[in-house]
Amino acid sequence: MLKTLIKYIVFAAIVILMVILFKDKWFSSIANVFKPKPVVIAETPILIKQINELAQLCTITVFDEVVTDSSEIRKKSTIEVLLPDLSDFGTLPVTGRRIVIIAKGKIIAGTDLKKLQPQSVFIQKDSVSLTLPAAEILDAIINPSDIEIFSEVGVWNDREITAVKIKARNKMIDRAIQQQVLNKADERSIMLMENFLRGAGFKKVFVKVS
């Protein structure tokens, strides 16, 4: 009889303890572990770091071919007037030299994400606003094998030929900018970053270029 009474007392104590635990916040927090959690978005500094790790966002590549030249004209000396002129100036009182090159290359435009600042990102719950730096020319590549000397009159040293190649490179950059390559790069960078942020869990995404 005593054993049976003890069993009832123990059972009643267990029931009372369970009721207390169900009402206690600690037990409720354990129960919440099995409930679905809302999406938690990283803080701004963390998000900036993640974007910076993408480094340069190369969005547009333009292939081009340009013709560039350089020339030098001077008055003939007394002796040069008497000698045959092989510089295409003939009997004119001037002489000189000229070089023409044909260069092929590519221009890469995009966004330098390392220029982002903490104030470039604004986060509120599941919404994010991102201000990207304006697109720029990230690189202009002309391989030595893609340069052809079309015409060369007179003697040109390596330094002078290099200057003509740089002139060709700058000409490619100017032509790309005239073709609105930076505007196109901005548009594509916005699209790519919108996709990136949505993939990070944001529901409302707004991306613009400063």
C-alpha positions as CSV (number, residue, x, y, z in Angstrom):
1,M,0.0,0.0,0.0
2,L,2.8,2.4,0.9
3,K,4.6,1.6,-2.4
4,T,1.5,2.4,-4.4
5,L,1.1,5.7,-2.5
6,I,4.7,6.7,-3.3
7,K,4.1,5.9,-7.0
8,Y,1.1,8.2,-7.1
9,I,3.0,11.0,-5.3
10,V,5.9,10.7,-7.8
11,F,3.6,10.7,-10.8
12,A,1.8,13.8,-9.4
13,A,5.1,15.6,-8.9
14,I,6.1,14.9,-12.5
15,V,2.8,16.2,-13.8
16,I,3.2,19.4,-11.8
17,L,6.8,19.9,-13.0
18,M,5.7,19.5,-16.6
19,V,3.0,22.1,-16.2
20,I,5.5,24.6,-14.7
21,L,8.0,23.9,-17.5
22,F,5.3,24.5,-20.2
23,K,4.6,27.9,-18.6
24,D,8.2,28.8,-18.2
25,K,9.9,30.9,-20.9
26,W,13.0,28.6,-20.9
27,F,10.9,25.6,-22.1
28,S,9.1,27.8,-24.6
29,S,12.5,28.8,-26.1
30,I,13.4,25.1,-26.5
31,A,10.1,24.5,-28.3
32,N,10.8,27.4,-30.7
33,V,13.9,25.6,-31.9
34,F,11.6,23.4,-34.1
35,K,9.7,26.4,-35.5
36,P,10.8,28.0,-38.9
37,K,13.1,30.9,-38.4
38,P,12.8,34.2,-40.3
39,V,15.6,35.1,-42.8
40,V,18.4,36.9,-41.0
41,I,20.4,39.3,-43.2
42,A,24.0,40.2,-42.5
43,E,24.9,43.6,-41.2
44,T,26.2,46.3,-43.6
45,P,29.9,45.9,-42.9
46,I,29.7,42.1,-43.5
47,L,27.7,42.6,-46.7
48,I,30.2,45.2,-47.9
49,K,33.0,42.7,-47.3
50,Q,31.2,40.1,-49.3
51,I,30.7,42.4,-52.2
52,N,34.3,43.6,-52.0
53,E,35.5,40.1,-52.3
54,L,34.0,40.1,-55.8
55,A,36.7,42.7,-56.7
56,Q,36.2,44.0,-60.2
57,L,32.9,43.4,-61.9
58,C,34.0,43.1,-65.5
59,T,30.7,43.5,-67.5
60,I,31.5,44.7,-71.0
61,T,34.4,43.7,-73.4
62,V,34.8,45.6,-76.6
63,F,37.1,44.4,-79.4
64,D,38.5,47.0,-81.8
65,E,41.1,47.7,-84.5
66,V,42.7,51.1,-84.9
67,V,45.2,52.8,-87.2
68,T,47.6,55.2,-85.6
69,D,50.5,57.1,-87.0
70,S,53.3,59.5,-86.0
71,S,55.3,61.8,-88.1
72,E,58.1,64.4,-87.9
73,I,58.7,67.1,-90.4
74,R,61.7,69.5,-90.5
75,K,63.4,71.8,-92.9
76,K,66.1,70.2,-95.1
77,S,69.7,71.1,-94.4
78,T,71.9,72.5,-97.3
79,I,73.4,69.0,-97.8
80,E,70.0,67.3,-97.8
81,V,68.8,69.6,-100.5
82,L,71.5,68.2,-102.8
83,L,70.8,64.6,-102.0
84,P,67.9,62.3,-103.2
85,D,65.0,62.4,-100.7
86,L,63.6,59.0,-99.9
87,S,61.1,60.3,-97.3
88,D,58.2,60.9,-99.8
89,F,58.8,64.6,-99.7
90,G,60.7,64.6,-103.0
91,T,62.0,68.0,-104.1
92,L,60.2,69.9,-101.3
93,P,62.4,72.0,-99.0
94,V,61.3,69.8,-96.0
95,T,62.0,66.2,-95.1
96,G,61.0,63.9,-92.2
97,R,59.9,60.5,-91.1
98,R,56.6,58.7,-90.6
99,I,55.3,55.5,-89.1
100,V,51.8,53.9,-89.3
101,I,50.7,51.0,-87.2
102,I,47.6,48.8,-87.2
103,A,46.6,47.6,-83.7
104,K,44.0,45.1,-82.5
105,G,42.9,44.9,-78.9
106,K,40.1,44.8,-76.4
107,I,38.7,47.2,-73.9
108,I,37.2,45.8,-70.6
109,A,34.7,48.0,-68.7
110,G,33.0,47.4,-65.4
111,T,32.7,48.4,-61.8
112,D,35.4,48.4,-59.2
113,L,33.6,47.0,-56.2
114,K,36.5,47.8,-53.8
115,K,35.5,51.4,-54.0
116,L,32.3,50.7,-52.1
117,Q,32.0,52.5,-48.7
118,P,29.8,51.5,-45.7
119,Q,27.4,54.3,-46.5
120,S,26.9,52.8,-50.0
121,V,24.6,50.1,-48.4
122,F,21.4,50.7,-46.5
123,I,19.6,47.7,-44.9
124,Q,16.2,47.7,-43.3
125,K,14.8,44.2,-42.5
126,D,14.5,42.4,-45.8
127,S,15.1,45.5,-47.9
128,V,18.5,46.8,-49.2
129,S,19.6,49.8,-51.1
130,L,23.0,49.7,-52.8
131,T,24.8,52.6,-54.5
132,L,27.5,51.4,-56.9
133,P,30.5,53.5,-58.1
134,A,30.3,54.5,-61.7
135,A,31.6,52.1,-64.3
136,E,35.1,52.7,-65.6
137,I,37.6,51.3,-68.1
138,L,39.3,48.5,-66.1
139,D,41.8,47.5,-68.7
140,A,42.9,48.0,-72.3
141,I,44.8,45.1,-73.8
142,I,46.9,45.1,-77.0
143,N,49.1,42.1,-77.4
144,P,52.4,42.5,-79.3
145,S,51.3,39.9,-81.9
146,D,48.3,42.1,-82.6
147,I,50.4,45.1,-83.8
148,E,51.4,45.5,-87.4
149,I,53.7,48.2,-88.7
150,F,51.9,49.2,-91.9
151,S,54.4,51.8,-93.0
152,E,57.7,53.1,-91.7
153,V,59.8,55.9,-93.3
154,G,63.0,56.9,-91.5
155,V,64.4,55.4,-88.4
156,W,62.3,54.9,-85.2
157,N,63.7,53.6,-81.9
158,D,61.9,51.3,-79.4
159,R,60.9,54.2,-77.2
160,E,59.2,56.1,-80.1
161,I,57.4,53.0,-81.3
162,T,56.1,52.3,-77.8
163,A,54.7,55.9,-77.7
164,V,52.8,55.1,-80.9
165,K,51.4,51.9,-79.4
166,I,50.3,53.9,-76.3
167,K,48.6,56.3,-78.7
168,A,46.7,53.4,-80.3
169,R,45.6,52.1,-76.9
170,N,44.3,55.5,-75.9
171,K,42.5,55.8,-79.2
172,M,40.7,52.5,-78.5
173,I,39.7,53.7,-75.1
174,D,38.3,57.0,-76.5
175,R,36.3,55.0,-79.2
176,A,34.9,52.7,-76.6
177,I,33.7,55.6,-74.4
178,Q,32.1,57.3,-77.5
179,Q,30.2,54.0,-78.1
180,Q,28.6,54.4,-74.6
181,V,30.4,51.4,-73.2
182,L,30.4,52.8,-69.7
183,N,26.6,53.3,-69.7
184,K,26.2,49.7,-70.9
185,A,28.6,48.5,-68.1
186,D,26.6,50.4,-65.5
187,E,23.3,48.7,-66.6
188,R,24.8,45.3,-66.5
189,S,26.5,45.9,-63.1
190,I,23.1,46.9,-61.7
191,M,21.5,43.8,-63.0
192,L,24.2,41.5,-61.7
193,M,24.2,43.1,-58.2
194,E,20.4,42.9,-58.0
195,N,20.6,39.1,-58.7
196,F,23.4,38.8,-56.1
197,L,21.4,40.6,-53.4
198,R,18.2,38.6,-54.1
199,G,20.3,35.5,-53.8
200,A,21.6,36.7,-50.4
201,G,18.0,36.7,-49.1
202,F,16.7,40.2,-49.6
203,K,13.1,40.6,-50.8
204,K,13.2,44.3,-51.8
205,V,16.3,45.3,-53.7
206,F,17.2,48.8,-55.1
207,V,20.6,49.3,-56.9
208,K,21.7,52.5,-58.5
209,V,25.0,54.1,-59.7
210,S,26.4,57.2,-58.1
